[in-house]
Structure formats: structure tokens, C-alpha cells
Amino acid sequence: MLTACSKKEKLQAQSIKTASGWGYTILYDNKIVIRQTIIPVISDTKSFNSEGDALKVADLVIKKLKHNTSPSVTKNDLILLKIKL
């Protein structure tokens, strides 16, 4: 009998639908640790235009957390990810 072991990721990203677009949550062991409903670091209070944009930023935040760096997102990060502002 063969068994496959798979390491379940403790950090996960999920998109969330907002009234004006998309946001994301970061979960750790299925508990929400970050809930972002607006695009960070811009002067407007608006949600992401697409689910894909929200998840690109969420993936970046997870990478930063895995590398033990600040999960803060900069305007340059948004530009590099080609997030529509």
C-alpha cells in the first residue's frame, strides 16, 4: 500500500467579493490574519478591479511573510504586479 504525504500550506490566500470590487484574506491555519478590502498605499479608498489583481497582491504578501519580512505592500509592488489602480 502506498501513501502520499502532502504538506498542507499553513498560509493561504482567498479572494473576497466587496461592494465595489475584490479584496483578499490571508489565512494561517484556517484563521484570518489579514483582511484587505481596499487597495493598499493609494490615496483612494477602492477595491481591486479584478479577483486576479487581489490574488496577485495576496500571493506577494504570503511570500513576504514566508521570508519573514514585513507584509506591507508598496506602490512599487503594485506597479511591478501590474495592478490596475
Solvent accessible surface area in square Angstrom, and as a share of the most:
residue,aa,sasa,rsa
1,M,224,1.00
2,L,178,0.88
3,T,114,0.66
4,A,103,0.80
5,C,133,0.80
6,S,106,0.68
7,K,186,0.79
8,K,131,0.55
9,E,89,0.40
10,K,109,0.46
11,L,28,0.14
12,Q,57,0.25
13,A,30,0.23
14,Q,95,0.42
15,S,31,0.20
16,I,36,0.18
17,K,138,0.58
18,T,27,0.16
19,A,121,0.94
20,S,88,0.57
21,G,7,0.07
22,W,60,0.21
23,G,0,0.00
24,Y,4,0.01
25,T,3,0.02
26,I,0,0.00
27,L,16,0.08
28,Y,99,0.38
29,D,70,0.36
30,N,102,0.52
31,K,143,0.60
32,I,104,0.53
33,V,83,0.48
34,I,43,0.22
35,R,154,0.56
36,Q,39,0.17
37,T,43,0.25
38,I,65,0.33
39,I,1,0.01
40,P,23,0.15
41,V,79,0.45
42,I,33,0.17
43,S,120,0.78
44,D,87,0.45
45,T,111,0.65
46,K,62,0.26
47,S,8,0.05
48,F,0,0.00
49,N,75,0.38
50,S,46,0.29
51,E,71,0.32
52,G,40,0.39
53,D,15,0.08
54,A,0,0.00
55,L,57,0.29
56,K,78,0.33
57,V,0,0.00
58,A,0,0.00
59,D,72,0.37
60,L,34,0.17
61,V,2,0.01
62,I,18,0.09
63,K,123,0.52
64,K,41,0.17
65,L,52,0.26
66,K,107,0.46
67,H,134,0.60
68,N,145,0.74
69,T,76,0.44
70,S,71,0.46
71,P,51,0.32
72,S,71,0.46
73,V,10,0.06
74,T,67,0.39
75,K,105,0.45
76,N,90,0.46
77,D,24,0.12
78,L,0,0.00
79,I,105,0.53
80,L,127,0.63
81,L,47,0.23
82,K,167,0.71
83,I,11,0.06
84,K,139,0.59
85,L,81,0.40
